[in-house]
């Protein structure tokens, strides 16, 4: 049997491991949860940290809602052994759509922020928009994700 990917991308049972790019995209998409958790860990500076990244409370809630599908994908990827053990491989079909929804929501959020800034240039908005577009391209075009999901659905 010919391997579709190099041997380093397989685990001990012969299943394809998630790529580093997938983890980086999930980390980027769940950044609002990371900021929120970091603000909870600091007693005195928690409120200040939230105000730096989210000047209005509504922006935090919108960003957390956008990150929920990415967090769901992170849970599915993290519990893949249990999902295989319980024969619920249909859950893996949600990985690519949830990531796409989260990325498109993040890009829409960035456009909304740019509109609120009256379309003036902002490094933060442009940088996050660029990373969002790169993540969307990665999720749609990456061969590793396609092979991984096909392998995981086999059970």
Buried (B, 14 or more C-beta within 10 A) or exposed (E): EEEBBEEEBBEEEEBBBBBEBBEBBBEBBBBBBEBBEBBEEEEEEBEEBBEEBBEEEEBBEBBBEBBBBBBBBBEBBEBBEEBBEEEEBEBBEBBBEBBBBBBBBBBEBBEEBBEEEEEEEBEEBEEBBEBBEBBBEBBEEBEBBEBBBEBBEEE
